[in-house]
Amino acid sequence: MAAKGTIGLKVAINAPNTVVFRHLTDRDLLRQWFCDDVEIEHQIGGKFVFGGAHSFMSTFIEHEGQAQISKYDPPNVFEFTFTLNGSPTSMEFRLSSGENSTTLILTHRDVPKESFMMDALIVSLSNLIGLIETGKADYRLNYLTDITDGKVEREIMIERSAEDVFKALIDQNALSVWFADTVQKIEPRVGGVYDVGWRSKDGKQVGPIKITDLEDNRRLGYSWFYDPDGGNQATWELMPEESGTRVRLTHEGFKQGRYNKDYYQGWHAYMLTLKGFVEKGQKPFEVIEGGWEY
């Protein structure tokens, strides 16, 4: 039997728990951040069907979540059970209300290994927070886009200066907060080391390797290695606009025909994390259980 694990994510949302719970269970609101197609019966034992191009379920054999609600206690707990590639799993949203905000803990149990659900949930929660706090969930992920091309391209708008964004990409202390808490060494020059502390089973540096392109506040490129078929070059481009900075990430060098869901979804999650960090000064979520192997 394939290994399974648990993912736990914690976020703070500037809204009452009643508002947050409504966004978790209202059909029209769910369509704006979680899925495109939805049916929901608001009771224990009720059905919860979700799918569409913006649903992570579109990448699994089921194509849509055929879930059953197992906990329903407004505005505190919402849990449902469903299958991922035929494997039973459950997802729980638990809310606790503070003075001016709500703490949401999302727990996904019995997650099949290498299902890439950590990134999927970060994308979903980031859009939930955006919708509640700003009225916009404008960086959703279309899973039906062709992602077998030889490169991955993602783009996002960050409402801060290019200088602020560039610092987050090149400063070792900043990277340790939003990108990886294992960062080892960043040498901000062409040819310099860009070591975020990721290692292969035999101890070799993987992920970003060395800086290949550097223009202050405009551009950062680094070589990349993770697997033989994966991309070998990642480039960040910063384009100042009136409302902030448009950030484009291009990851090239993938083997043609490789199914790049891991990178496509992963970079999407990282860019949302970058946006949250630069705009709010802190990582927008806390991992309280599990890791990216799930």
Secondary structure, DSSP 4 states (H G I P E B T S, - for coil): ---EEEEEEEEEESS-HHHHHHHHH-HHHHHHHT-SEEEE-SSTT-EEEEESTTSGGGGSTTSEEEEEEEEEETTTEEEEEEEETTEEEEEEEEEEE-SS-EEEEEEEEEEETTS-HHHHHHHHHHHHHHHHHHS-------TTS---SSEEEEEEEESS-HHHHHHHHH-HHHHHHHT-TT--EE--STT-BEE-S-B-TTS-B-EEEEEEEEETTTEEEEEEESSTTS-SEEEEEEEEETTEEEEEEEEE-PPTT---HHHHHHHHHHHHHHHHHHHHSS-S-EEEE--TT-
